[in-house]
Amino acid sequence: MSIAGVLFDKDGTLLDYHRSWLPANKGAALVAADGDQALAERLLALGGYDAEQGVILPGSVLAAGTTAEIAALWAEALPGSELEALTARIDGVFVAAGLTDATPVTELAPLFQRLKARSLALGIATSDSLQGVMASLGRFGVLELLDFISGYDSGHGNKPGPGPLLAFCDSTGLAPAQVAVVGDNAHDLEMARSGGAGLRVGVLTGTSRRNDLEPLADNVLADITELEALLDEIAGPAGQARG
């Protein structure tokens, strides 16, 4: 069955993870710690920040978790914190940071326009909030090119479960086998596998290394700029002519 839709992860896939999210993570930890820098550093370490390397570790809650999951982890080190309020405070930091720090991997609008010209349905499934999607991608001219958006708070379940993929299929009328899932971490590819996606594509612009993704992916690309060539290769000469 040919690929008729692409479901992208956002952070680490469309946006360069460390350039976009290190400031947000540090800001959220400081807010959660009420300005206590030492406590903020402890929260970051709990979340998966390697201060020595200056990176978020693959598979950590900061790399792939929802705000609610981050808040639940941090709440264990914040006696007396109220989980719902802490989640809202962290989300507020993330939304604000998305407006200023979101850094695309490439010019997204031209890429999405070319993919739409192939008659592909396009969607995003992210562990960020829906408001965070709007904030971080709103200035790049891509929201109007999307057929589907799922945040952790959209009611479709969360990765690595298949819910966001199946919701994309319900929204677009596609079968899972017609969908390529593109993401930077194991949660994305596990969602693709559990939901029966036709193509699982890993990219190296997030927190994961090639050897983290290869066991789960059909293909691992340097970044999303290589996706069109991969689709041409899969489609064969007819697909190349359409592209």
TARA-V267729 format. One record per pair of residues at least 4 apart in sequence whose ideal C-beta (glycine too) atoms are under 6 Angstrom apart, sorted by the first residue. I is the first residue (numbers start at 1). J is the second residue. D is the distance in Angstrom with one decimal. If there is no record, write none. Layout:
i-><I I>
j-><J J>
d-><D D>
//
This chain:
i-><1 1 3 3 4 4 5 5 5 5 5 5 6 6 6 7 7 7 7 7 8 8 8 8 9 9 9 10 10 10 11 11 11 12 12 12 12 13 13 13 13 15 15 15 16 16 16 16 17 17 17 18 19 20 20 20 21 23 23 24 24 25 27 28 28 29 29 29 30 31 31 32 32 33 33 43 44 45 46 47 47 48 48 48 48 48 48 49 50 50 56 56 56 58 58 58 58 61 61 61 61 63 63 64 64 65 65 66 66 66 67 67 67 68 71 71 71 71 71 74 75 75 75 81 91 94 95 95 95 97 98 98 98 98 99 102 104 104 105 105 105 106 108 108 108 109 109 112 112 115 116 121 121 122 122 123 123 123 124 125 125 126 127 128 128 128 129 129 130 130 130 132 133 133 133 134 137 137 147 148 148 150 150 150 150 152 156 156 156 157 157 159 159 160 160 160 162 162 162 162 165 165 166 169 169 174 174 176 176 176 177 178 179 179 180 180 181 181 181 182 183 184 184 184 185 185 186 186 189 189 189 191 192 192 199 200 200 201 202 202 202 203 203 203 204 205 208 208 210 210 213 213 214 219 221 222 232 232 232 235>
j-><177 178 180 199 174 178 120 121 172 174 178 179 120 122 180 123 125 168 179 181 13 14 124 182 13 183 188 14 124 126 15 17 21 17 184 205 206 182 183 184 203 20 102 104 20 103 105 205 21 206 207 22 103 101 102 103 25 97 101 94 97 62 93 90 93 40 43 44 40 89 93 43 74 39 40 74 49 49 73 61 62 56 57 60 61 62 63 56 55 57 62 63 207 63 207 208 212 65 69 70 73 185 207 185 187 69 70 127 152 158 87 90 91 87 75 83 86 87 90 78 81 83 86 86 129 132 131 132 135 101 102 132 135 136 135 136 108 140 205 223 224 225 112 140 142 141 142 142 145 120 145 147 172 146 147 147 148 168 149 150 164 151 152 132 133 151 151 153 151 153 154 136 137 149 151 138 142 143 172 168 171 154 156 164 167 158 163 164 167 161 163 187 191 187 190 191 166 191 194 195 191 195 195 174 176 178 179 195 196 197 198 198 197 198 199 201 192 197 200 201 188 203 206 208 206 208 190 216 200 216 217 195 197 200 218 217 218 219 213 217 220 221 223 224 222 223 212 213 214 220 217 220 220 230 226 226 239 240 243 239>
d-><4.7 5.5 5.0 5.8 5.5 4.3 5.9 3.8 5.7 4.8 6.0 4.7 5.6 5.6 4.9 4.7 5.5 5.0 5.6 5.0 5.5 5.8 5.3 5.0 4.1 3.5 4.7 5.2 5.4 3.9 5.3 5.6 5.9 3.7 3.4 5.8 2.3 5.9 5.4 5.0 5.5 4.4 5.4 5.9 5.7 4.8 5.5 5.5 5.4 4.3 5.7 5.2 4.2 5.5 5.1 4.8 5.7 5.8 4.9 5.3 3.6 5.5 4.9 4.7 4.2 4.1 4.3 4.8 4.4 5.6 5.3 5.9 5.4 3.9 4.1 5.0 3.9 5.9 5.9 5.2 4.0 5.4 4.5 2.2 6.0 4.6 5.9 5.7 5.4 5.6 4.9 5.0 5.0 5.8 4.7 4.3 5.1 3.7 5.5 5.5 5.4 5.8 4.1 4.8 4.4 3.6 5.3 4.7 3.7 5.7 5.5 5.2 4.9 5.2 6.0 5.9 4.5 4.1 5.6 6.0 4.8 5.4 5.8 5.0 5.3 5.2 5.3 5.3 4.7 4.9 5.0 5.5 3.8 3.3 5.0 3.9 5.1 5.9 5.0 5.1 5.8 5.1 5.9 4.9 4.7 3.9 5.5 5.1 4.3 4.9 5.8 4.7 4.2 5.4 5.7 5.7 3.4 4.5 5.0 4.7 3.6 5.8 5.2 3.8 5.9 5.8 4.8 5.2 3.7 5.9 5.6 5.9 5.8 5.6 5.7 5.2 5.5 5.9 5.6 4.8 4.7 4.6 4.8 4.3 5.9 5.3 4.5 4.9 4.0 4.8 2.7 4.1 4.4 4.5 3.6 5.1 5.3 5.9 4.4 3.3 5.6 3.7 5.6 5.0 5.6 4.5 5.8 5.2 3.9 5.4 4.2 5.8 5.0 5.9 3.9 5.9 3.6 4.6 5.7 4.5 2.3 5.2 2.7 5.7 5.8 5.0 5.7 5.9 5.0 3.8 5.5 5.9 3.8 4.4 5.6 4.9 4.9 5.2 3.4 3.9 4.3 5.2 5.4 5.9 5.6 4.8 4.0 5.4 5.9 5.5 4.9 5.0 5.7 5.8 4.1 5.9 5.4 4.7 5.5 2.1>
//
